[in-house]
Amino acid sequence: MRIHPELPVFLLTRGASNVLYAPGHLAVVTAEEAEKARAGRIAGPLRECAERAVRTWRQRLEAPFEPECLTVYFGGACDLACPYCFAFPASQSAPFNEDAVLA
């Protein structure tokens, strides 16, 4: 269950076990500490990790789109049989079609 309205801080409870989680940090806590966190009193590394996650995602949202690669999947219609192609494993490569390469 998310316990903070703005930060990605979550409380997981199972029986008497309580775990507070923020991206990059996991803390096993007592029931009293879980109640304090639920009341919004989140401090220390848990808050720092949650705030860092929010900053990181904001930076990613505001950064210009810069793709690292482009993957085009032709489905089963491609018969170029490129040796590096992920669509056909090397042992099952499509037959080489010289006409398709020269076209």
Backbone bond lengths (Angstrom), bond angles and torsions (degrees), N, CA, C in turn:
res aa  C-N    CA-C-N  psi(-1)  N-CA   C-N-CA  omega(-1)  CA-C   N-CA-C  phi
1 M - - - 1.439 - - 1.533 107.80 -
2 R 1.320 114.48 132.65 1.467 119.30 177.02 1.524 108.03 -73.18
3 I 1.338 116.33 132.79 1.467 118.99 -175.52 1.520 113.63 -115.87
4 H 1.314 117.43 -1.29 1.464 119.67 178.48 1.523 108.01 -125.69
5 P 1.327 118.03 134.54 1.465 120.28 -175.89 1.532 114.51 -69.12
6 E 1.328 118.32 -24.03 1.464 121.04 -175.89 1.523 113.55 -117.39
7 L 1.312 117.40 -31.60 1.456 121.03 -176.42 1.522 110.88 -98.29
8 P 1.338 117.00 149.99 1.462 119.89 177.63 1.533 110.95 -80.21
9 V 1.325 115.14 76.13 1.460 121.72 179.04 1.524 107.48 -121.12
10 F 1.316 115.44 129.38 1.452 120.86 -174.13 1.525 110.28 -127.05
11 L 1.326 115.90 149.51 1.463 122.63 176.08 1.515 107.96 -117.83
12 L 1.313 115.17 125.00 1.457 121.61 176.22 1.526 107.35 -112.10
13 T 1.311 116.66 126.19 1.466 119.73 178.65 1.515 109.04 -126.57
14 R 1.310 114.33 141.50 1.460 121.22 175.49 1.517 106.71 -149.24
15 G 1.298 114.62 105.85 1.453 118.96 -175.81 1.515 109.46 65.10
16 A 1.325 116.16 -125.32 1.463 120.82 179.85 1.525 112.49 -90.49
17 S 1.323 117.34 -1.19 1.466 121.25 -178.29 1.520 110.66 -89.11
18 N 1.325 115.91 136.85 1.465 122.88 178.84 1.518 109.03 -131.75
19 V 1.310 115.32 131.27 1.462 120.57 179.24 1.527 107.78 -130.32
20 L 1.314 116.09 128.58 1.462 122.08 172.49 1.521 107.12 -100.10
21 Y 1.328 115.65 136.70 1.452 120.67 -177.32 1.521 110.45 -133.79
22 A 1.321 114.90 134.77 1.458 124.02 167.82 1.525 104.66 -136.35
23 P 1.328 118.92 151.46 1.465 119.36 -179.30 1.531 111.32 -51.01
24 G 1.317 115.40 119.91 1.458 120.46 179.26 1.515 114.69 91.76
25 H 1.339 118.25 -0.07 1.462 120.07 -178.49 1.523 110.41 -149.66
26 L 1.295 114.66 135.30 1.455 122.24 178.60 1.520 107.29 -132.23
27 A 1.329 117.06 130.93 1.471 120.06 -178.31 1.523 109.77 -134.19
28 V 1.318 116.21 124.69 1.456 121.68 173.00 1.526 105.72 -84.95
29 V 1.339 116.84 125.10 1.463 120.87 -172.87 1.526 111.04 -129.44
30 T 1.321 114.49 163.37 1.453 120.74 174.94 1.527 109.13 -77.30
31 A 1.314 116.38 168.23 1.467 120.64 177.78 1.525 110.62 -61.63
32 E 1.328 117.15 -36.68 1.470 121.13 178.93 1.530 110.87 -64.66
33 E 1.337 116.71 -44.71 1.464 120.35 178.68 1.532 110.98 -65.22
34 A 1.325 116.84 -36.57 1.464 120.49 177.46 1.518 110.72 -63.86
35 E 1.320 117.51 -39.86 1.473 120.82 178.48 1.521 111.48 -66.20
36 K 1.337 117.10 -39.11 1.467 120.33 176.96 1.526 110.20 -61.91
37 A 1.330 116.19 -43.80 1.459 120.39 179.49 1.526 110.38 -65.11
38 R 1.319 116.09 -38.88 1.465 120.59 179.87 1.526 110.30 -64.81
39 A 1.319 116.60 -29.66 1.467 121.40 178.95 1.531 111.73 -81.73
40 G 1.346 117.11 2.37 1.460 120.32 176.58 1.513 114.33 97.25
41 R 1.317 117.53 0.97 1.467 119.85 179.40 1.535 108.84 -92.76
42 I 1.312 114.45 80.45 1.459 121.38 -179.52 1.519 107.18 -107.83
43 A 1.312 116.39 124.50 1.463 119.08 -175.39 1.523 110.40 -134.35
44 G 1.312 114.12 173.77 1.453 121.64 172.37 1.509 114.46 70.23
45 P 1.325 115.28 -149.72 1.465 121.03 -175.19 1.532 113.52 -58.46
46 L 1.330 117.25 -32.25 1.462 120.46 -179.84 1.529 110.62 -62.44
47 R 1.317 116.27 -47.53 1.474 120.89 178.61 1.524 110.33 -65.35
48 E 1.325 117.03 -43.00 1.468 120.66 -179.61 1.528 111.41 -60.21
49 C 1.331 116.65 -43.97 1.467 120.09 179.91 1.527 111.04 -65.78
50 A 1.320 117.13 -41.00 1.460 120.82 178.86 1.526 110.80 -64.38
51 E 1.313 117.50 -43.97 1.466 121.20 179.10 1.527 111.12 -65.50
52 R 1.336 116.68 -38.43 1.466 120.93 177.83 1.528 110.19 -63.38
53 A 1.323 117.17 -41.37 1.467 121.13 179.04 1.530 110.52 -62.49
54 V 1.329 116.63 -42.27 1.471 120.40 179.08 1.527 110.06 -63.56
55 R 1.339 117.48 -45.00 1.473 120.51 178.83 1.530 111.17 -60.89
56 T 1.327 116.41 -43.98 1.462 120.96 -178.53 1.518 111.21 -61.20
57 W 1.333 116.69 -45.16 1.465 119.34 -179.11 1.519 111.74 -69.86
58 R 1.303 118.00 -34.54 1.477 119.61 175.86 1.520 110.65 -64.02
59 Q 1.348 116.31 -42.13 1.462 120.18 178.01 1.529 110.55 -61.42
60 R 1.319 116.46 -41.53 1.465 119.97 179.73 1.525 111.69 -65.44
61 L 1.325 116.46 -37.88 1.459 119.87 179.55 1.524 112.02 -69.01
62 E 1.332 116.80 -33.66 1.459 121.04 -176.99 1.528 113.19 -87.57
63 A 1.322 117.45 -16.92 1.465 121.32 -178.16 1.526 109.81 -71.83
64 P 1.329 116.64 149.59 1.467 119.12 176.92 1.532 110.29 -65.89
65 F 1.313 115.54 151.01 1.456 121.17 179.40 1.519 108.96 -71.57
66 E 1.315 117.15 118.83 1.461 122.52 -179.06 1.523 109.13 -134.28
67 P 1.332 117.23 83.11 1.464 119.19 -178.95 1.517 111.31 -63.66
68 E 1.316 115.84 148.29 1.458 121.31 179.64 1.518 112.19 -91.90
69 C 1.326 116.47 -25.51 1.456 119.17 179.64 1.520 109.22 -158.78
70 L 1.311 115.49 170.09 1.451 122.01 176.70 1.515 106.65 -131.39
71 T 1.305 116.33 125.33 1.459 121.46 177.66 1.518 107.86 -112.76
72 V 1.306 115.73 123.46 1.462 121.25 178.67 1.514 107.18 -113.23
73 Y 1.311 116.24 125.87 1.457 121.10 178.79 1.520 108.26 -109.62
74 F 1.310 116.42 119.20 1.449 121.42 -176.73 1.521 113.26 -88.74
75 G 1.300 116.94 -2.72 1.463 119.34 -177.21 1.511 109.78 74.97
76 G 1.299 116.88 -152.55 1.458 120.68 -177.86 1.522 113.41 -86.21
77 A 1.329 118.10 -0.39 1.460 120.82 -175.12 1.530 113.15 -81.75
78 C 1.296 118.80 -18.01 1.467 120.99 -177.34 1.528 109.30 -78.52
79 D 1.322 116.22 132.19 1.467 119.30 178.22 1.529 110.97 -126.39
80 L 1.331 116.57 28.59 1.464 119.38 179.79 1.522 112.49 -75.02
81 A 1.323 118.19 -24.01 1.468 123.65 177.47 1.528 112.71 57.66
82 C 1.304 117.24 42.14 1.459 120.74 177.53 1.530 108.97 -61.96
83 P 1.319 118.15 133.17 1.472 120.00 -175.82 1.531 113.30 -65.95
84 Y 1.319 119.30 -21.38 1.461 122.27 -179.10 1.524 112.87 -92.85
85 C 1.327 118.06 -2.29 1.458 121.96 -173.31 1.525 111.64 -68.89
86 F 1.333 115.90 132.91 1.459 121.62 179.00 1.523 111.91 -78.84
87 A 1.319 117.78 -13.57 1.462 120.26 -175.83 1.524 112.27 -73.78
88 F 1.331 116.91 -31.16 1.458 120.64 178.96 1.529 108.86 -124.36
89 P 1.332 118.14 114.22 1.466 119.33 175.41 1.527 109.84 -57.23
90 A 1.322 117.35 153.39 1.456 121.89 -175.61 1.526 112.18 -54.46
91 S 1.326 117.48 -37.80 1.458 120.33 -178.93 1.528 111.77 -73.35
92 Q 1.323 118.00 -15.44 1.455 121.66 -178.38 1.527 110.91 -123.52
93 S 1.317 117.51 29.28 1.463 120.21 -177.28 1.511 110.84 -58.24
94 A 1.308 113.89 145.85 1.459 119.12 176.15 1.519 108.43 -66.84
95 P 1.312 117.71 150.05 1.468 119.05 179.32 1.525 110.69 -63.41
96 F 1.323 115.47 143.19 1.458 120.70 -178.71 1.523 109.25 -69.73
97 N 1.310 116.89 133.09 1.462 122.63 -179.52 1.528 107.43 -120.76
98 E 1.329 117.01 98.61 1.462 122.63 -176.91 1.526 111.58 -61.59
99 D 1.323 117.65 -35.06 1.463 121.32 179.61 1.518 110.80 -62.97
100 A 1.328 117.45 -37.96 1.465 120.67 -179.48 1.522 110.96 -67.89
101 V 1.346 117.13 -35.56 1.456 121.25 -179.35 1.529 109.90 -70.99
102 L 1.287 117.71 -38.37 1.456 121.95 -176.50 1.527 113.12 -82.69
103 A 1.302 117.11 -11.20 1.466 120.69 -176.74 1.497 112.58 -71.19
